[in-house]
């Protein structure tokens, strides 16, 4: 399975949410999305409550988190 290119959906801007990675077009961070999912919210509910989010944006947040975890585990995170 090919990894999603999350860079199309995730932005990091020092002027937005203190430079935390956010879903493009929103102020919602990757961490926010992960917290919602970990709390048991469905993708549909997250999108319903945050209309500027899409399913692709949520999947990008997961792909970003997976990439960070993989890079931490292999020592390649710089």
VOBA-1610 file (N, C-alpha, C; in pm, whole numbers, padded with zeros to 5 digits, always signed):
BEGIN
Unk+00084-00117+00000Unk+00000+00000+00000Unk+00089+00124+00000Unk+00060+00217-00088Unk+00140+00339-00098Unk+00099+00437+00011Unk+00199+00503+00067Unk+00172+00601+00172Unk+00109+00726+00111Unk+00020+00785+00187Unk-00045+00909+00142Unk+00055+01024+00148Unk+00049+01113+00050Unk+00133+01232+00052Unk+00063+01338+00135Unk+00086+01333+00266Unk+00017+01423+00358Unk+00058+01569+00339Unk+00168+01595+00271Unk+00214+01733+00252Unk+00114+01819+00175Unk+00024+01755+00101Unk-00080+01829+00030Unk-00186+01884+00126Unk-00192+01829+00245Unk-00299+01861+00339Unk-00252+01920+00471Unk-00125+01908+00503Unk-00071+01953+00632Unk+00020+02073+00608Unk+00001+02178+00687Unk+00089+02294+00677Unk+00148+02325+00814Unk+00266+02383+00812Unk+00331+02427+00935Unk+00370+02572+00913Unk+00308+02660+00992Unk+00330+02803+00979Unk+00351+02859+01119Unk+00463+02924+01140Unk+00495+02975+01273Unk+00389+03072+01326Unk+00311+03133+01238Unk+00208+03226+01280Unk+00073+03163+01309Unk+00062+03033+01288Unk-00065+02963+01312Unk-00044+02854+01416Unk-00116+02864+01525Unk-00113+02765+01634Unk+00031+02736+01679Unk+00110+02840+01689Unk+00248+02831+01739Unk+00335+02737+01657Unk+00306+02725+01529Unk+00388+02643+01441Unk+00358+02495+01445Unk+00248+02458+01510Unk+00208+02316+01511Unk+00155+02278+01373Unk+00173+02153+01334Unk+00120+02110+01204Unk-00033+02115+01205Unk-00089+02184+01105Unk-00234+02203+01095Unk-00286+02147+00964Unk-00415+02117+00964Unk-00481+02079+00841Unk-00495+02205+00757Unk-00451+02197+00632Unk-00453+02313+00542Unk-00592+02375+00537Unk-00595+02507+00545Unk-00722+02579+00539Unk-00794+02587+00672Unk-00728+02543+00779Unk-00791+02547+00911Unk-00687+02578+01017Unk-00733+02596+01138Unk-00645+02612+01252Unk-00647+02485+01337Unk-00698+02378+01281Unk-00708+02251+01353Unk-00577+02176+01335Unk-00515+02141+01447Unk-00385+02075+01441Unk-00400+01924+01419Unk-00290+01865+01376Unk-00284+01719+01365Unk-00315+01659+01502Unk-00260+01717+01607Unk-00286+01668+01743Unk-00433+01674+01780Unk-00503+01781+01737Unk-00647+01791+01763Unk-00719+01673+01699Unk-00687+01647+01573Unk-00752+01538+01500Unk-00724+01404+01569Unk-00600+01383+01608Unk-00566+01258+01676Unk-00641+01245+01808Unk-00652+01356+01882Unk-00727+01353+02008Unk-00873+01319+01984Unk-00934+01379+01881Unk-01074+01348+01850Unk-01092+01200+01820Unk-01004+01146+01737Unk-01015+01004+01702Unk-00990+00916+01823Unk-00892+00950+01906Unk-00861+00871+02025Unk-00976+00874+02125Unk-01052+00982+02125Unk-01167+00994+02215Unk-01288+00917+02164Unk-01274+00860+02044Unk-01383+00778+01990Unk-01474+00848+01891Unk-01440+00972+01854Unk-01522+01042+01755Unk-01505+00976+01619Unk-01614+00963+01548Unk-01607+00908+01412Unk-01559+01017+01317Unk-01508+00975+01203Unk-01465+01069+01100Unk-01584+01157+01060Unk-01700+01096+01046Unk-01820+01170+01007Unk-01854+01278+01109Unk-01844+01246+01237Unk-01875+01345+01340Unk-01772+01459+01340Unk-01646+01424+01324Unk-01542+01528+01320Unk-01570+01624+01205Unk-01602+01570+01089Unk-01632+01654+00973Unk-01758+01737+00997Unk-01857+01677+01059Unk-01981+01750+01088Unk-01956+01866+01183Unk-01870+01846+01282Unk-01843+01950+01381Unk-01737+02050+01336Unk-01659+02014+01236Unk-01554+02101+01183Unk-01567+02100+01032Unk-01655+02182+00981Unk-01692+02178+00840Unk-01578+02206+00744Unk-01469+02264+00794Unk-01355+02290+00705Unk-01262+02170+00696Unk-01294+02062+00765Unk-01216+01938+00754Unk-01279+01845+00652Unk-01193+01764+00591Unk-01240+01662+00497Unk-01185+01527+00543Unk-01239+01422+00486Unk-01187+01289+00516Unk-01040+01279+00477Unk-01003+01341+00365Unk-00863+01339+00321Unk-00774+01409+00422Unk-00821+01521+00477Unk-00745+01593+00578Unk-00724+01510+00703Unk-00825+01436+00742Unk-00814+01349+00860Unk-00717+01235+00832Unk-00727+01175+00714Unk-00632+01069+00678Unk-00490+01123+00670Unk-00476+01247+00624Unk-00343+01309+00617Unk-00286+01327+00757Unk-00370+01363+00854Unk-00323+01377+00992Unk-00271+01243+01043Unk-00340+01135+01012Unk-00295+01001+01051Unk-00165+00964+00981Unk-00156+00995+00853Unk-00035+00964+00777Unk+00084+01044+00830Unk+00061+01170+00866Unk+00167+01253+00923Unk+00214+01193+01056Unk+00120+01157+01142Unk+00156+01098+01271Unk+00231+00967+01253Unk+00189+00886+01159Unk+00258+00759+01132Unk+00400+00783+01083Unk+00416+00883+00997Unk+00549+00915+00946Unk+00641+00963+01059Unk+00589+01050+01146Unk+00669+01098+01259Unk+00709+00981+01348Unk+00614+00893+01378Unk+00644+00777+01464Unk+00749+00689+01399Unk+00736+00664+01271Unk+00832+00580+01198Unk+00971+00644+01201Unk+00977+00775+01180Unk+01106+00844+01179Unk+01167+00848+01319Unk+01086+00861+01423Unk+01138+00855+01560Unk+01196+00716+01589Unk+01123+00613+01547Unk+01166+00477+01573Unk+01297+00440+01502Unk+01320+00502+01386Unk+01440+00469+01309Unk+01553+00571+01332Unk+01523+00675+01411Unk+01624+00775+01440Unk+01651+00870+01326Unk+01554+00881+01234Unk+01576+00970+01119Unk+01501+01102+01130Unk+01440+01128+01243Unk+01370+01255+01263Unk+01470+01361+01298Unk+01476+01464+01216Unk+01570+01573+01241Unk+01498+01699+01277
//
